[in-house]
Amino acid sequence: LMGDIDGKLSMVILKRDARDQVNGLQIEEHLGVTSKASTLTYLDNAYVFVGSTDGDSQLIQLSSKPSANGSFIKEVERYTNLGPIVDFCVVDLDRQGQGMMVTCSGCGKDGSLRVVRNGIGITPDANIELSGMQGLWSLKQDEKS
């Protein structure tokens, strides 16, 4: 696989002769468009990690048949990247003393404005329904015992 500066992903095929020696390269048509790749890592089962220093990284899946828009790739997951931060400013839109940072992140086609807020975000990884539960308390062990 080969990615160019515009994020176009292509396949490079090595041509071999009868003695199994490489005698040429063939670049197949574009498979699709991703973030500008700094690294391309083939994982397994047609999954490829597209690492980018100029935009969001992606986990993509290659397909043997094109989608409706002619792309042979499907984005499975996107990993947010704030870098490189070209410029930023701090604003307090609500005038409550909690400033938000607005960044100019990325480069070229992968450039974007991002808002960074102060605080924590909680994302549940799993939920379990427990029938019959009436309450939940934490217990602290006495350090002397």
Buried (B, 14 or more C-beta within 10 A) or exposed (E): BBBEEEBBBBBEEEEEEEEEEEEEEEEEEBBBBBBBBEEBEEEEEBBBBBBBBBBBBBBBBBBEEEEEEEBBBEBEEBEEBBEBEEEBEEEEEEEEEEBBBBBBBBBEBBEBEBEBEEEEEEEEEEEEEEEEEEEEEEEEEEEEE
